[in-house]
Amino acid sequence: MEVLEGRQCLAAVPVSVWKWAVADDHVALVQARARPAAAVPAVPEGTITGVVKRAAGAPLRSVTVNLYDPAGNLLSSTVTGPRGGYVFRGLAPGNYIVQQTPPRGFTQGNPTFPDYPPTAQATPAGGFGNEPGTWNYTGAGGATAPADWVTSGSPAPFESAVDITGPAINLARHVAVHYRSTSQYTQRLASSSPGSPGYQLKATGFSPENLMRVNGVDFELQNIHFHEATENTVNGRPPGVMEVHFVHESAAGGEAVLAVFIKLGRANPTLGRFFGSLGNLSTTGGSTQSGTAVGPINFRDLLPRSFSGWFYPGSLTTPPLSTPVNFFVLATPIEMSLTQFQQYQSFATSAGFFPNNRPTQPLDGRVMNSLTAVTLGETAGRRADIVNVRLPRAQSAAVSRG
């Protein structure tokens, strides 16, 4: 969960349930050591092995497969053989990410999303502000700017945000969103003292029933917060003027972010309630203003109708930039009016957190919509077969041009 003070806290009253149904057509990844009836040898201790293949079962040769640790550091790389096999040996117990470079004309069909606490990096400890040892987005006043947020060692690969390329997929193959709309929120701002760790406007205090289910694992909604300008880009361009993040955490400590772009267009009733009441909130002295009712909040206003988009292994976008974090980015923006955008801009400027978008980071070999995670026990090896689904011809051509 991103540690960002200066928040808009919202107490929810459940009224109705709205959710997307998850499609049941994804290919499950089998990570088991059990010996099937066909007498397949057990995987040796400290070994991750598998086969890269088509969904129909035919192997794919000469495919590059990379092995990363949970912080995104590249540990080893190999290429599949004539029968599509690969192997990594001599590994200590722990969590690993196996990622292929999908063959031309294919996309990976069986992602497994990390469900363990992300690893923090060495970043400025003084919080957000303009004093020595603090960080902000501009480097103003001697604070540490984004390019220098990692203060010891090298930045970990697999960080967010990124420039997204490649075709979008139906994320409902892997994700179901269950949010409760409410009749009324109570709003307050825990304001923006310079020593606070990254203050900005955010909504918190959701009930456990508000969650995102990722391949059957529940990640509870922790907060909703806003970035201006967008953090992720698509084909080198921001798809809107802002980006809203829905931050979730699982019982095991895994983290997942659902990112939605916002563009200018029609007035958005829910964003109107968020932003239209900001003028009543003080931003001085580090004080917390008493809550005020802001009226009905409808999650339909905050999520597009289409659940097409991309996923990738990423990080928090504020210090300590912990990795890995499951990032899901929806391709279709929601809309808000120019007046609502100006209301947010005015508040963010007066509160001192404009802009608040981290620049895009290197891909470090990542391919959108391609991920496999495995865990080695104390005495176990693991199989991690990677299933590839052939892209429709139009999408395959787009990837080739890309």
C-alpha positions in Angstrom: 0.0 0.0 0.0 1.4 3.4 -0.9 2.2 5.4 2.2 0.7 8.8 1.2 -0.5 11.2 3.9 -3.0 14.0 3.3 -6.0 12.0 2.5 -9.7 12.1 1.9 -11.1 9.5 4.3 -14.5 8.1 3.4 -16.8 6.1 5.8 -19.0 3.9 3.7 -22.6 2.8 4.2 -23.4 -0.3 2.1 -26.5 0.0 -0.1 -26.0 -2.1 -3.3 -23.4 -4.5 -4.7 -22.0 -4.1 -8.1 -19.4 -6.5 -9.6 -17.9 -7.8 -12.8 -18.2 -11.6 -13.1 -14.9 -13.3 -13.8 -14.7 -15.4 -16.9 -13.8 -19.0 -16.4 -11.7 -19.5 -19.5 -8.2 -18.9 -18.3 -5.6 -21.7 -18.3 -4.6 -22.7 -14.7 -0.9 -22.9 -14.0 0.0 -26.2 -12.2 2.8 -25.8 -9.7 2.9 -29.2 -8.1 5.5 -31.7 -7.2 3.1 -34.6 -7.0 3.9 -37.6 -9.2 1.0 -38.2 -11.7 0.0 -41.6 -12.9 2.1 -41.2 -16.0 5.3 -41.6 -13.9 6.8 -38.1 -14.5 10.0 -37.8 -12.3 9.8 -35.5 -9.3 11.5 -32.1 -9.7 14.8 -32.1 -7.9 15.3 -29.8 -4.9 16.2 -26.2 -5.7 15.0 -26.6 -9.3 12.4 -24.8 -11.4 11.7 -26.5 -14.7 8.9 -26.5 -17.2 7.8 -26.6 -20.8 6.8 -23.6 -23.0 4.0 -24.8 -25.2 1.0 -23.9 -27.3 -2.5 -24.2 -25.6 -3.0 -27.3 -27.7 0.1 -28.9 -26.2 2.7 -28.6 -28.9 6.1 -27.4 -27.6 7.7 -24.1 -28.6 11.4 -24.1 -29.0 14.0 -21.2 -28.9 11.9 -19.1 -26.5 13.8 -17.0 -24.0 12.9 -17.6 -20.4 14.2 -15.4 -17.6 14.3 -16.0 -13.8 13.9 -13.1 -11.4 13.8 -12.7 -7.6 10.9 -10.9 -5.9 12.7 -7.6 -6.1 12.8 -8.0 -9.9 16.6 -8.8 -10.1 17.5 -10.9 -13.1 19.1 -14.1 -11.8 19.4 -16.3 -14.9 18.3 -16.6 -18.5 17.9 -19.6 -20.8 16.3 -20.7 -24.1 13.9 -23.6 -24.6 15.1 -26.7 -26.3 13.6 -28.8 -29.2 10.9 -30.1 -26.8 10.1 -26.7 -25.4 11.8 -27.4 -22.0 13.8 -25.1 -19.8 15.4 -25.5 -16.3 16.9 -23.4 -13.6 19.0 -25.3 -10.9 20.7 -24.6 -7.6 18.1 -22.2 -6.2 17.6 -21.4 -2.6 14.1 -21.7 -1.0 12.0 -18.6 -1.8 9.8 -16.8 -4.3 10.7 -16.4 -7.9 9.3 -14.9 -11.1 9.6 -16.8 -14.3 9.0 -14.8 -17.4 9.2 -15.7 -21.1 9.5 -13.5 -24.1 6.3 -14.6 -25.9 7.0 -16.1 -29.4 5.8 -13.9 -32.3 2.1 -14.2 -32.8 1.4 -15.6 -29.3 0.4 -14.3 -25.9 0.9 -16.0 -22.5 -2.3 -17.7 -21.3 -1.5 -18.7 -17.7 -0.2 -15.9 -15.5 0.3 -16.5 -11.8 0.2 -13.3 -9.7 2.6 -12.9 -6.7 0.8 -13.1 -3.3 3.5 -12.2 -0.8 4.7 -8.9 0.8 6.7 -6.8 -1.7 10.3 -5.9 -0.9 11.2 -2.3 -0.1 14.1 -0.4 -1.6 16.5 2.1 0.1 14.7 5.4 -0.4 14.7 8.8 1.4 13.5 8.3 4.9 12.5 11.8 5.7 9.1 11.8 4.1 7.6 14.2 1.5 8.6 17.8 1.7 11.4 20.3 1.2 13.8 19.5 4.0 17.1 17.6 3.5 16.4 13.8 3.4 12.9 14.2 2.1 11.5 13.5 -1.4 9.1 15.1 -3.8 8.3 15.0 -7.4 10.2 18.1 -8.5 13.4 18.2 -6.4 12.3 21.7 -5.2 13.9 23.0 -2.0 16.6 20.4 -1.9 14.2 17.4 -1.7 15.1 14.2 -3.6 13.6 14.0 -7.1 12.3 10.8 -8.6 15.4 9.9 -10.5 17.3 9.7 -7.2 14.7 8.1 -4.9 16.8 4.9 -4.7 19.5 6.1 -2.3 21.6 2.9 -1.9 22.5 0.4 -4.6 20.9 0.1 -8.0 17.2 0.5 -8.6 15.4 -2.8 -8.8 14.0 -3.8 -12.2 10.3 -4.3 -12.7 9.3 -0.9 -11.4 6.2 1.3 -12.1 5.1 3.3 -13.9 5.8 2.1 -17.5 5.1 2.9 -21.1 2.6 0.2 -22.1 2.8 -1.3 -25.6 1.1 -4.2 -27.2 -2.6 -5.3 -27.5 -4.9 -5.1 -24.6 -6.7 -8.3 -23.4 -9.9 -9.0 -21.5 -8.7 -8.8 -17.9 -11.8 -10.5 -16.7 -10.0 -13.8 -17.6 -8.0 -13.3 -14.4 -9.7 -10.5 -12.3 -13.1 -9.9 -10.8 -13.9 -6.6 -9.1 -16.4 -6.5 -6.2 -17.1 -3.0 -4.9 -20.1 -1.7 -2.8 -21.7 1.6 -3.8 -22.8 3.7 -0.9 -25.4 6.2 0.0 -23.0 8.7 1.6 -19.4 9.2 2.4 -17.9 11.3 5.2 -14.9 13.3 3.9 -11.9 14.6 5.8 -8.4 15.6 4.9 -5.4 14.6 7.1 -3.5 17.4 5.7 -0.2 18.0 4.1 2.6 18.8 6.5 5.9 18.7 4.6 7.3 15.8 6.8 4.5 13.5 5.9 5.4 10.6 3.6 3.9 11.6 0.3 0.6 13.3 1.1 -2.1 13.5 -1.5 -5.8 13.2 -1.8 -7.1 9.7 -1.2 -10.1 7.8 0.0 -9.8 5.1 2.7 -11.9 3.2 5.3 -13.5 0.6 3.0 -15.2 -2.5 4.4 -13.6 -5.9 3.7 -16.4 -6.7 1.2 -14.8 -4.2 -1.2 -12.2 -6.4 -3.0 -10.6 -7.5 -6.2 -10.3 -11.2 -6.8 -7.1 -12.1 -8.7 -7.1 -15.7 -10.0 -9.2 -16.7 -7.0 -7.2 -14.8 -4.3 -9.0 -11.9 -2.6 -7.2 -8.5 -2.4 -9.1 -6.1 -0.2 -9.5 -2.4 -1.3 -7.2 -0.3 0.9 -7.4 3.2 -0.7 -8.3 5.1 -3.8 -5.9 7.9 -4.8 -5.2 10.2 -7.7 -2.1 11.2 -9.8 -1.7 14.1 -12.1 -0.5 13.8 -14.7 -0.9 10.1 -15.5 1.9 7.8 -14.3 1.5 5.0 -16.9 1.5 5.9 -20.6 0.3 4.0 -23.6 2.5 3.9 -26.8 4.4 6.9 -25.4 1.4 9.1 -24.7 -0.7 9.8 -21.6 -4.3 8.5 -22.3 -5.8 11.2 -20.1 -5.1 14.1 -17.8 -5.1 12.0 -14.5 -4.8 8.4 -13.3 -6.7 6.9 -10.3 -5.3 4.0 -8.4 -7.3 1.4 -6.5 -4.8 -0.2 -4.1 -5.5 -3.6 -2.7 -3.8 -6.0 -0.3 -4.3 -9.7 0.3 -4.3 -11.6 3.6 -0.8 -12.8 2.8 0.4 -9.2 2.3 0.5 -9.3 -1.6 -0.4 -6.0 -3.3 -2.4 -5.3 -6.4 -3.2 -1.9 -8.1 -6.0 -1.3 -10.5 -5.2 1.8 -12.5 -7.8 3.8 -14.4 -7.1 6.8 -16.7 -9.3 10.0 -16.5 -9.9 12.2 -19.6 -11.8 15.4 -20.1 -15.3 15.0 -21.3 -18.7 14.7 -19.5 -19.2 15.6 -15.9 -18.7 12.7 -13.5 -21.2 12.7 -10.6 -18.9 10.9 -8.2 -15.7 12.8 -9.1 -17.9 15.9 -8.8 -18.6 15.0 -5.2 -14.9 14.2 -4.5 -13.5 17.3 -6.1 -16.4 19.8 -5.6 -16.1 19.8 -1.8 -12.3 20.1 -1.6 -12.6 23.9 -1.2 -14.0 23.3 2.3 -10.9 21.4 3.4 -7.9 23.1 5.1 -4.4 22.3 3.9 -2.5 24.3 6.6 -0.6 23.4 9.7 -0.8 19.6 9.5 -4.2 19.6 11.1 -7.0 17.2 10.3 -10.4 18.7 9.4 -13.6 17.2 10.7 -15.5 15.1 8.2 -18.3 16.4 6.1 -20.9 14.4 4.2 -20.4 14.5 0.4 -23.4 12.5 -0.8 -23.9 9.3 -2.8 -20.8 7.6 -4.3 -21.3 5.2 -7.1 -18.4 3.0 -8.2 -19.9 2.7 -11.7 -18.7 6.3 -12.2 -15.1 5.4 -11.3 -14.7 2.3 -13.6 -15.2 2.0 -17.3 -17.7 -0.4 -18.8 -14.9 -2.3 -20.6 -12.5 -4.4 -18.6 -10.0 -4.6 -21.4 -6.4 -3.6 -20.5 -3.0 -4.9 -19.5 -1.2 -6.4 -16.5 2.4 -6.4 -15.6 4.7 -7.0 -12.6 5.5 -3.5 -11.1 6.1 -1.6 -7.9 4.8 1.1 -5.7 5.3 4.4 -7.4 6.3 6.3 -4.2 9.1 5.5 -1.8 9.9 2.8 -0.7 9.1 1.6 -4.3 8.4 -1.9 -3.1 8.3 -4.8 -5.6 6.6 -6.9 -6.8 3.2 -5.3 -7.0 0.5 -6.7 -9.4 -0.5 -3.8 -11.8 -3.7 -3.9 -13.8 -4.3 -1.0 -16.2 -7.6 -0.5 -17.9 -7.4 0.7 -21.5 -10.7 2.8 -21.5 -10.6 6.0 -19.6 -13.4 7.4 -17.5 -14.5 11.0 -18.0 -14.7 14.2 -15.9 -15.5 17.8 -16.8 -13.0 20.6 -17.2 -14.6 22.3 -14.1 -14.0 19.2 -12.0 -10.4 18.9 -13.3 -9.8 22.5 -12.3 -11.3 21.9 -8.9 -8.8 19.1 -8.3 -5.9 21.2 -9.7 -6.7 24.1 -7.5 -6.7 22.0 -4.4 -3.6 20.0 -5.3 -1.7 23.2 -6.0 -2.7 24.8 -2.7 -1.9 21.6 -0.8 1.5 21.3 -2.5 1.3 18.0 -4.3 1.0 19.1 -7.9 2.4 17.4 -9.9 2.5 13.9 -8.3 3.3 11.4 -11.1 6.5 9.3 -11.1 8.1 9.2 -14.5 7.9 5.9 -16.5 10.6 3.4 -15.7 12.6 0.9 -18.0 10.7 -2.2 -19.0 13.7 -4.4 -18.0 12.5 -7.1 -20.4 8.9 -7.1 -19.3 6.2 -8.0 -21.7 2.6 -6.9 -21.0 0.2 -9.7 -20.0 3.0 -12.2 -19.3 3.8 -13.4 -15.8 4.5 -16.6 -13.9 5.4 -16.8 -10.2 6.6 -19.9 -8.3 7.6 -20.7 -4.7 10.3 -23.2 -3.7 9.7 -24.8 -0.3 12.5 -26.1 1.9 13.0 -29.3 0.1 10.9 -28.9 -3.0 11.4 -28.2 -6.7 8.7 -26.9 -8.9 7.3 -27.2 -12.4 6.2 -24.0 -14.1 4.8 -24.8 -17.5 4.0 -21.7 -19.7 1.0 -21.9 -22.0 0.9 -19.7 -25.1 -2.3 -18.7 -26.9 -2.2 -17.7 -30.5 -3.2 -14.1 -31.0 -5.9 -13.2 -33.5 -4.3 -12.2 -36.8 -5.0 -8.5 -36.4 -3.5 -8.4 -33.0 -0.5 -10.4 -34.1 0.1 -8.0 -37.0 -0.1 -5.1 -34.5 2.5 -6.7 -32.3 4.8 -7.2 -35.3 4.5 -3.6 -36.3 4.9 -2.4 -32.7 
